[in-house]
Each structure stands twice: as C-alpha cells, then as structure tokens.
Amino acid sequence: MIPDAAKGDDLPAAVEMAKFFITLHPGLYQGEDPALFEFLSLPECMFCSSSVEVTQERLADGIVQVGGEFTIPEQVEGAVLDEVTDNTTTALVLLKVDEAPYEIRDNAGGVIRSHDGGPFNAAFALRHVDGLWRVYGVEIVDP
C-alpha cells in the first residue's frame, strides 16, 4: 500500500513517493506482482518499463533474485518542486539508497552470481497526476 505520507501534493509527499517507489524495485526481481510499480510509473519512464520487461523475462526463465532489498537513509540528498514547466507540478528528488547483498539464482536454485550490495544514488522525476505523485524518470548514479 502507498504510505499516507506519499499521498499529498507537496514536495515532502513527492520525496516519500520516491522513497516508496524505489523500495518496490527489488521485488520485481524477486517475483512480486509488478502492478503497483507499473501503476506508479508514467508511460514515458523508460527505466520503469525496462525494469518490468527485464524482470518478467528473467522470471519466465526461472531466474530470481534473493535479497537485495533497498533502504533509504533519512536525509534526502536533494529535492525541488517545479510548478511552472509544462503547466504541471513536477518534483525532482535525489536519494541515497543502500542495497543489501543478493544472489541471482537459476530455476534449480543454483547461484548464477552474487553481489555485495552497497550504496548508490537514485534521481527521480515525478509528476503529480490525478491526485498522486507518479514517476516519469529515474536515473541511477554512482555515489
């Protein structure tokens, strides 16, 4: 469920939506239902659509991720609200994200590869549409 703090139309709500949205991402690789991730993604979000496409292909081949959940430290790296451009309310949010270690396993449970996880930065472009912040762009940036 979408957190109440992410349901407003102001910048703090946009930040909370970005935090919530990115925590859904590992679930795509773990076999969770992508419906909420897709609902919160606007059609122009290439990161969003490619994430869903790639993960669905992997899952169809029996490849699944174990671990790799994301946590977000409390401090936001940056956020700005733009109510002028394109006559829409847009928010740009930069978050530091910590990724837990994970393994990629084949359909027999064998480990294909593992990763130690670690921090990275994620930049989000959100647009307030029909009373809810939705994501129209994501860029992953090395810390």
N, C-alpha and C positions, 0 to 999 in steps of 0.2 A: 504494500500500500504506500501511496505517496505520503510523505510526512506532512503534517499540518503546517510546519514552518516553511515549506516549499510552495504553499498554495496562494501566497499573496501576489501583489503586482509590483512590489518594490525590489530594490537591489538585494536586501538580505534574503528575500524569498528566492531570488534568482540564484544566489550563492548556494542556498540549501538544495535547490533543484539540481545544480551542477554536481554537488557532493553526492546526492542520492543517485543521480543518473550514472555516474562513473562506478559506483559500487554495484550496479546491475551488470556491468560488463563481464566480469569473470564468470558469472552464472551462464552466460551464453556458451562459453567453452565447457562448462560443467554439465550441460544438458538441461538447464532450466528453460522454462517456457519463455520465449523471446517477446511475448505480446506486449508487456509493459514497456520494455526497451523500445520496441517499434512504435508504440503509441506516443511516446515522448520524443521521438525523432521526427523532425520535419523531412519532407521528401528530398530537399536539397542537401541534406547531411550525408556526404559521401562516406565519411568514417562510419557512420551509423549503419548505412545499408551494406557496406562491405563487411563490417563486423558480423552482421546477421548472416550474410551469404556464406562467408568463410566458415563460420562456426557450424552452420547447418550442414555444409558439405562434409566437414570433419566428423560430425556426429553420425551422419549417414554412413560413413566409412568405419564407424565404431571407435573413432579416436576421441578421447575425452580428457579433460584436464582435471587433476585432483589437486586442490589447494589453490593458492594464488589470489586469495581474497584481497581486496583493497581497503585500506583505512586512510582517512584524511585527518591530518593534524588540525587542530582548532584554528590556527592562524591561516587566513586567506592571503595568498601571495599578491593578489590584485583583483580589483573589480571596479567596473564603471558602468553607469547606466546612460543610454543614449535614447532620448525620446524624440529626436528630430529626424534622423536619417530614415529615408523611405517611409515616412509617416507611420512608423511602427515603434513600439517600445522594445529596445534591444539591450541586452546585457552582455558584457564581456567579462569572463571570470577566469582567473588563473589560480589553479590549486596545486599544491604539492601532494602527491599520492604515494603511499607506501604499499608496495606489493609483497605479499607473503610468498615464501618459497612454494614451488609447484612442480608437478610431474605431468608429462603428457604420456598417456597410456594407450596402447592399441586395444582392439576388441577382446584379446585374450588376457588383458591385464598387464602385459609386458610394458616396461618403461621405454618409451621411444627417446625421450630426453627429459632432463630436469633443469630447473633454473633456480638460482638462489633468491630471486626477487630483489627488492630494493626500491629506492625512491625514484620517482620521475615527476615531471611537471605536466599538467594537462591544461590546455587552454580551451575554453568553451565559448561559443557564441550561442546565445539563447534569445528567443523571440517570444513575447507574451501574446499568445493566440487563444482566443475563446476562453479567457479567464485562467490560463495556465501557462507557465513557462515551458517552452519546448526547445529542443536542441536543434540548431541548424548547422553547426560546425564544431568539430573537435580536432585539436592538433596535439599530439604527444611530443613533448620536448624534453631532451635530456636535462638533468639538473645542472 
